[in-house]
Amino acid sequence: MTMAMHAQDLLRFGVRGGFDIQDMKFDEKVFKTENQLGWFIGPTIQVSLPVAGLGLDIAGLYDQKSTKVNGESIKQKYLLVPVNARLTLGFGNAAGIFVAAGPQFAFNIGDDVDFEWTHNDIENTFQLKKSAFSVNLGAGLFLSKHWEFGFTYNVAVSSTADASFDKGVDAISDDTKPKSWQIYATYFF
């Protein structure tokens, strides 16, 4: 029975939900619909490692985003799988803060959409049917053993098949790569 209680402290299951945001500013603009790209929800699991404060956070999130390109509205539906290492500092289960970082894999589960446009005499074609690889950097706070609130900065790196460490470092400073913020709440059972 003691071993079962210890395993329960090391492994936590929950549900996470939140919004994808274009511009993260700590004012009322965060909650305006023109700033929101979409929303996400899904199960999450936290694994505490034997080293105090260290752990893993893994989720499977349904993500739906809408955006406009040259007047054409595009809806994207993904299964997101973020795998973050995290460092937690707090007062037991009462309250504390955490930082997290890691890769995120996105698998398109919506329509296989191709869209084209011309800019400076160069024709561009994008396909939304491929998986994507990105990097997450985030932080937040937990209140009690059930509630956690956080934000994540997500930087697209490449398609999953083309992912590499060098591309990840370059993407963080590249203004042409899509970047977004996520704000979320998680309830642990």
Protein Blocks (a to p, Z undefined) as FASTA:
>chain_A
ZZmmmmmmmpccddddddddfbdcdbfklmpmklpnbdcdddddddddfbghiacddddd
dddddddeehiacddddddddddddddddehjlbccdddddddddddfbdcddddddeeh
iacdddfkbccddddddddddedjkbccdddddddfbdfklgcfklmmmmmmpmkbccdd
dddddddZZ
